[in-house]
């Protein structure tokens, strides 16, 4: 069985950020969770979860093609992805954010990928 993409605590923080974002607050949170494909070069730094559907996340998306972007992706879609060697998207259990999402985005856009 695959590990869940978020823990209960991460999901609660994502929803808190998502509620603030949905209410129009200009937030720049720390990313809450880092997801990645262990057998490809895709990474997602997720910061908020839409409280309306509980599935659409917002964060920094790096598909490994040199064009990281802030955007949305559904957790259900991420859960269905497998890499070229059959590995599913995984949660980085050791991720500890070092900067705000906008700073990760600025650096990733400058460098062409998420650095850490």
Residue, then its C-alpha position, 0 to 999 in steps of 0.5 A: x500500500x502506498x504511503x499517504x501524500x499528506x499526514x493529518x497534521x499537514x492536511x490541517x495546515x494546508x486547509x488553514x492556508x487554503x482557507x486564508x487564501x480562499x478568503x482573499x488574504x495575501x498569504x506567503x506561507x512556508x510550504x507544508x509538504x514536499x512531494x516527489x517522484x523517486x524515479x523521475x524529476x518532478x517535485x511539488x512544494x504544496x502550501x494550501x488546500x482548497x477548502x471547497x473541494x479538499x483536493x485541489x492544492x496550491x504550491x510550486x510545481x516543478x515537472x523537471x523540464x526547467x520551468x517551475x511555476x506556482x499553480x494548482x494540482x489535485x492530490x487525487x491526480x498526484x496519487x495516480x501518477x507513477x514514474x517510468x519505473x513504476x514508483x508512485x509520487x511520495x511524500x518527503x518525510x524529512x522535508x523542513x521548509x527553509x523559506x516562504x513559498x514565494x522565495x522557493x519560487x523565485x529561486x526555482x525560476x532563476x535556477x530552473x528547478x527547486x533546489x532543496 
